[in-house]
Amino acid sequence: MIWKKFFLSRLSSGKLKRHSIFTNRRYSRWGDIGSNRQEEIDWRDVVTEAEQIVGYPTSFLNLRWLFNDEIANTAIHLRKLVGTNHPLLKSAKNLLIGSKSNLQSVGLITLLVSKAAGFHGQSFTRNQYESGVLHAQRALAEIVEMKRTGHLIHRSMVNLQDKEKHGDKYKDLLYGNKIVLLTGDYLLATCLQHLGGLRNNEVTELISTGLRDLVEGDFLGERDDENNPLPTKPKASNTVKSHYNWEDEDNLAKLGSNEYLGQGKDEWLLRTMLTSGSLLGKGCQGAMKLAKQPHLERDAYILGGHLAIIWQIYLDVKDFFIHPNSYSLVGSPVTFAIWEYPSVYGYIIEAKLEKRPVEYKQLYYAVRGTRAFEYIKKFLEEEMAAILMRSEKFPIEDARCAIQKMATTVHSETLQYIE
């Protein structure tokens, strides 16, 4: 593995001695699968160290926005949803408690990239920064995190078209949907207010296009009757004209194209960039604009994009193995399997034509019977190498190593699920 050789060479040179992932046995478990409890402990260790580097506990990024009268009034009504299994309850739990799939990682990465890039001290007064991060960059990290939070809260709405299906819980679920709309709208509106407070038109444009991409991702491709995304019918290999290269495109313009749908990895990359990579990458790029570091803007955007990609691979693989009866049909395991063996798509199209739920368990074993996870492992190695190489362009060592450690932890745990 190229990236492992690179990292070990850095370790032997002494440059990574203090922060190396290999100084603790927990981060070198490439084969055996640990418990979820141990996994969460490891992740908290990595996050805690990263928070110490940026001098800011990112769990408070949420609290600063949530402890106010508007959200407090909404929280009172949340109690009425207990027992209804409304998705908003799970979103609220993740928001307050935190998890690897949660948004705290988005704000923390923005802060780490800000710290890793540094800034010219003579361009800013002492009261404009703390612990090597500008106050404006901290505000941007909060905005990016809460913009994605508001969007995900909106996505937790329940489809109530079939009133009879929900029976006595219909009114409670409808009430929950109203709270979803109000809470998500409040957070997004507050984001725009704070974004204007940065008084930087370029950053405002950049982050606004990130929100545009999030919405675009919600309408990409086909959907089922419950509005869940479905993979596109795979194209014949000889009809593929080009592959999606997100690093070279103009990120202020519309990302990608529908021509990449049905092309396996290209379709998955486009979905990931729209739903997470764009906003995280643009948050990191915006932090460079605020620090007046134009030479690092593109590197920051690309680094953020690769971090979002490796994160999504982890979430897809974990979801597939932990929830074999309800995983995402547009996740990397299913998408890669369909591209290799188009016959796997039959499980999905038949269910759609017959207007019945997909047989997830049968599809699960069909995917396991392909080489999808071999391709995912190769893709994972490529993304890890890209993160390490791109992060080396940032001069501040402790923050740079923290970014690499976070990525390596995600990489290691993804392999644990696969192997």
BELKAWO-V600075 format. One record per helix or strand. SS is the DSSP state (h for helix, s for strand). FROM is the first residue (numbers start at 1). LEN is the number of residues. If there is no record, write none. Layout:
BEGIN
ss = (SS | SS)
from = (FROM | FROM)
len = (LEN | LEN)
END
This chain:
BEGIN
ss = (h | h | h | h | h | h | h | h | h | h | s | s | h | h | h | s | s | h | h | h | h | h | h | h | h | h | h)
from = (2 | 21 | 25 | 36 | 59 | 69 | 87 | 104 | 121 | 126 | 129 | 133 | 135 | 163 | 201 | 222 | 229 | 237 | 246 | 258 | 265 | 294 | 332 | 342 | 360 | 372 | 397)
len = (11 | 3 | 4 | 19 | 8 | 13 | 11 | 14 | 3 | 3 | 2 | 2 | 20 | 35 | 18 | 2 | 2 | 3 | 3 | 3 | 26 | 29 | 9 | 12 | 9 | 20 | 22)
END
